[in-house]
Amino acid sequence: MILIYIVVFIFGCLMGSFLNCVVYRMENKKSFLRGRSFCPKCKHTLAWHDLIPIFSFLSLKGRCRYCKEKIAIQYLLVEMATGALLILNFKFLIFNQFFIFNFEFLIITAYLILINSLLVVIFIYDLKHYIIPDNIVFSAIAVAFLGDLFGFFNFRHLDFFKNFDFGFRIFENFKMPLIAAISAGGFFFLMWLISRGEWLGFGDVKLALFMGLFLGWPNVLTALFFAFISGSVIGLFLIVAQKKKMKSQVPFGPFLIAGTFFALFWGEKIINWYLGLIT
């Protein structure tokens, strides 16, 4: 099992390295499907041994092999975080009895990897530029929509072929995600409308819509609660540390994404714990 986790972590780090490339090329209006990787500072084409996740950064002491300029710590952090994230996804699949490598396992794994990739890109881009790219968030919404169509949101009871029919079952598949999407997206839309975009951006409205479709009800509540609490705590910390002022902008997208992952992996346990307290 340890060997499997190591393989999963390495694959996650490779995925993180690719997502770093995607973000950089989005920033510079370049295609990430063509062209070899290069140093952002000196533009020198990188050799294969310059692109080994984590190891290359550490062995080069965080500097380009060719121009000796510093490499942004973002590259190392994203590689490590994506590796850890993929391990959490794998443990989630095992917990939900998808350990057997069958067709359903492969479909759910591909679905989660695609969702993870899109969210990591949004996280980085919003953190750096205070913008949630439309093409990425709309892609996430489309993938979540297809996941609902096939009943992927209900991981424990997935039956890929039975869930996909054009009868009443499709309504059943969409019911809880639609309730969650309308509730989360509508709430954020009202906040955006009332504040005229000062409290949050319209990208956050779209991201909340995705969260509802992906997490369903009531898991989306756990995600939003986590996002607001963590956002408030970190915002206060930045103000106390004099890194931000009261009227300074703080991107909310990363907190929503962190809340999404928190709800995905631990949301059901939190909800059951809370219900146990009030019953």
LOVEX-578929 format. One line per field, with one value per residue (C-alpha): x, y, z; residue in one letter; residue number from 0. Coordinates in steps of 0.001 Angstrom, whole numbers, m for minus. Example, Ala and Ser with C-alpha at 12.3 -4.5 7.8 and 13.67 -1.06 7.14 Angstrom:
u <- 12300|13670 .
v <- m4500|m1060 .
w <- 7800|7140 .
resn <- A|S .
resi <- 0|1 .
REM end
This chain:
u <- 0|2870|4313|932|808|4342|3349|195|2223|4765|1967|402|3714|4017|472|1355|4371|2128|m462|2271|3062|m629|m926|2236|1127|m2354|m756|1287|m1471|419|m856|107|m370|2620|6234|8812|9213|11620|12930|10594|13607|16226|13879|16398|14765|14820|16285|14405|16493|15432|11789|11794|9185|10556|13966|15042|14027|15909|19004|19278|18653|15711|17685|17727|20581|21362|20820|20994|17860|15531|12723|9393|8602|5126|6498|7699|4612|2149|3978|3979|395|m931|878|m675|m4063|m3965|m3191|m6281|m8335|m7003|m7790|m11252|m11822|m10639|m12912|m15802|m15005|m13479|m10210|m10810|m9368|m12438|m14182|m16043|m12811|m11094|m14047|m14324|m10527|m10417|m13360|m11701|m8307|m9912|m11843|m8692|m6663|m9190|m9485|m5714|m5397|m8186|m6568|m3181|m4538|m6954|m4327|m1890|m4205|m7491|m9272|m11070|m10604|m13945|m12680|m11496|m14487|m16946|m15020|m15338|m19087|m19446|m17503|m19541|m22738|m21717|m20809|m24327|m25787|m24125|m24712|m21035|m21862|m23247|m19949|m21018|m23929|m22583|m23821|m22472|m24821|m28003|m27654|m27543|m31032|m33385|m36181|m37043|m33617|m31939|m34154|m33131|m29447|m29817|m32155|m29684|m26888|m29363|m30659|m27080|m26051|m29081|m28653|m24894|m24861|m27963|m26552|m23304|m25146|m27176|m23970|m22414|m25557|m26079|m22425|m22094|m19097|m17241|m17609|m16743|m16276|m18671|m16125|m16897|m20584|m19670|m17359|m20142|m22420|m19782|m19416|m23127|m23110|m19992|m20658|m24441|m26598|m25802|m22046|m21881|m22843|m19755|m17589|m19003|m18754|m15100|m14389|m15918|m14265|m10805|m11086|m11985|m9183|m6499|m7818|m7590|m4114|m2943|m4384|m2729|554|116|230|m3253|m5524|m9219|m10181|m7563|m8706|m8228|m9083|m11883|m11571|m8725|m10812|m13806|m11584|m10050|m13591|m14552|m11749|m12470|m16141|m15274|m12956|m14462|m17837|m19982|m18145|m18578|m22291|m22866|m20945|m23025|m26299|m25204|m24834|m28333|m30211 .
v <- 0|2388|1772|2661|5917|6775|6179|8275|11091|11071|11190|14092|15972|15471|16758|19784|20524|20459|22715|25242|25290|25752|28746|30386|29989|31291|34361|34928|34025|30973|27484|24818|22106|23109|23976|22787|24151|27046|29327|32326|34606|33672|31685|28831|25510|23193|19697|16703|16697|20301|19222|16509|17674|18727|17108|19584|22584|21303|20138|23512|25309|27153|28749|28329|26109|28516|32114|31473|33564|32464|30055|31055|28972|28516|25710|23631|24279|23423|20184|19083|20186|18439|15248|15367|16206|13157|10935|12326|11591|8035|7478|8900|6329|3498|4685|4666|1093|1866|85|m2544|m1261|m1779|422|2480|3117|4408|6646|8169|8589|10429|12579|13568|14193|16533|18389|18612|19989|22702|23754|23919|26191|28454|28502|29635|32108|33785|33965|35691|37872|38150|36744|33443|32605|32040|29246|27241|27769|27081|23888|22879|23572|21472|18556|18708|18844|15664|14098|14808|13422|10086|10272|10732|13013|9974|8088|5301|4139|4689|2352|3909|2273|2236|5891|7001|6884|9537|8859|9826|8777|11756|14063|12129|12525|16276|17050|17510|19076|21542|22522|23043|24952|27268|27889|28554|30395|32413|33425|34614|36370|38341|39300|40427|42348|44087|45095|45942|43668|45098|42073|39498|39147|37528|34755|33680|33392|30976|29048|28713|27366|24750|23841|23135|20909|19058|18609|18441|19176|19512|19094|22501|24085|22549|23920|27439|27427|26365|29025|31882|30855|30277|33448|35516|34049|34521|37987|39071|37589|39557|42776|42195|41366|44608|42729|43974|46852|46712|47779|45655|43015|39361|36753|34508|31828|29953|29707|28390|25772|24793|24481|22297|19834|19909|19091|16395|14499|15210|16888|13856|13200|16832|16798|13515|14861|18032|16130|13929|17009|18337|15041 .
w <- 0|804|m2661|m4221|m2247|m3423|m7049|m6587|m4984|m7827|m10398|m8472|m8470|m12229|m12595|m10444|m12649|m15719|m14049|m13212|m16927|m17779|m15444|m16789|m20393|m19578|m18030|m21175|m23657|m24942|m25734|m23198|m25838|m27946|m27305|m24788|m21276|m20804|m18076|m17630|m17055|m19701|m22009|m22227|m23167|m20168|m20311|m18937|m15757|m15100|m14973|m12314|m9774|m6359|m6988|m9695|m7584|m4528|m6418|m8175|m4855|m6343|m9187|m12961|m14133|m16980|m15822|m12034|m11442|m8632|m9486|m7929|m4837|m6372|m8560|m5610|m3464|m6230|m7059|m3410|m2782|m5892|m4905|m1430|m2944|m5181|m2194|m428|m3540|m3668|17|m632|m3383|m1150|1654|m789|m1842|m5224|m4475|m7165|m10430|m12560|m15126|m12506|m10602|m13745|m14665|m11170|m10966|m14305|m13206|m9929|m11545|m14079|m11350|m9207|m12116|m12941|m9290|m8785|m11841|m10526|m7064|m8402|m10951|m8551|m5810|m8161|m10262|m8318|m11373|m11913|m15622|m17351|m19594|m16575|m14287|m17128|m17909|m14245|m14327|m17502|m16000|m12773|m14860|m16696|m13368|m12122|m15340|m14628|m10879|m9977|m7029|m5203|m5112|m2779|m4909|m8399|m11082|m14257|m16741|m14657|m13737|m17342|m18785|m20043|m17609|m14066|m12761|m14457|m12407|m9297|m10230|m10673|m7781|m4924|m7001|m8522|m5096|m3940|m7080|m7003|m3271|m3342|m6661|m5764|m2375|m3922|m6734|m4158|m2324|m5604|m6590|m3229|m2893|m6613|m6816|m3809|m1494|m4119|m7856|m10300|m10771|m7207|m8167|m10973|m8664|m6061|m8809|m9623|m5945|m5677|m8773|m7660|m3930|m3817|m802|2112|1511|m166|3170|4792|1984|2272|6067|5860|3192|5188|8478|6974|4886|7962|10078|7441|6553|10198|10462|7403|8853|12237|10468|8472|5190|4286|5252|6103|2575|814|m1636|m729|m3385|m2103|m4793|m3047|142|m1811|m3439|m97|1248|m1720|m1010|2726|2091|m455|1887|5308|4723|5478|8750|9806|8964|10831|13834|13842|13522|16397|18575|17909|18099 .
resn <- M|I|L|I|Y|I|V|V|F|I|F|G|C|L|M|G|S|F|L|N|C|V|V|Y|R|M|E|N|K|K|S|F|L|R|G|R|S|F|C|P|K|C|K|H|T|L|A|W|H|D|L|I|P|I|F|S|F|L|S|L|K|G|R|C|R|Y|C|K|E|K|I|A|I|Q|Y|L|L|V|E|M|A|T|G|A|L|L|I|L|N|F|K|F|L|I|F|N|Q|F|F|I|F|N|F|E|F|L|I|I|T|A|Y|L|I|L|I|N|S|L|L|V|V|I|F|I|Y|D|L|K|H|Y|I|I|P|D|N|I|V|F|S|A|I|A|V|A|F|L|G|D|L|F|G|F|F|N|F|R|H|L|D|F|F|K|N|F|D|F|G|F|R|I|F|E|N|F|K|M|P|L|I|A|A|I|S|A|G|G|F|F|F|L|M|W|L|I|S|R|G|E|W|L|G|F|G|D|V|K|L|A|L|F|M|G|L|F|L|G|W|P|N|V|L|T|A|L|F|F|A|F|I|S|G|S|V|I|G|L|F|L|I|V|A|Q|K|K|K|M|K|S|Q|V|P|F|G|P|F|L|I|A|G|T|F|F|A|L|F|W|G|E|K|I|I|N|W|Y|L|G|L|I|T .
resi <- 0|1|2|3|4|5|6|7|8|9|10|11|12|13|14|15|16|17|18|19|20|21|22|23|24|25|26|27|28|29|30|31|32|33|34|35|36|37|38|39|40|41|42|43|44|45|46|47|48|49|50|51|52|53|54|55|56|57|58|59|60|61|62|63|64|65|66|67|68|69|70|71|72|73|74|75|76|77|78|79|80|81|82|83|84|85|86|87|88|89|90|91|92|93|94|95|96|97|98|99|100|101|102|103|104|105|106|107|108|109|110|111|112|113|114|115|116|117|118|119|120|121|122|123|124|125|126|127|128|129|130|131|132|133|134|135|136|137|138|139|140|141|142|143|144|145|146|147|148|149|150|151|152|153|154|155|156|157|158|159|160|161|162|163|164|165|166|167|168|169|170|171|172|173|174|175|176|177|178|179|180|181|182|183|184|185|186|187|188|189|190|191|192|193|194|195|196|197|198|199|200|201|202|203|204|205|206|207|208|209|210|211|212|213|214|215|216|217|218|219|220|221|222|223|224|225|226|227|228|229|230|231|232|233|234|235|236|237|238|239|240|241|242|243|244|245|246|247|248|249|250|251|252|253|254|255|256|257|258|259|260|261|262|263|264|265|266|267|268|269|270|271|272|273|274|275|276|277|278 .
REM end
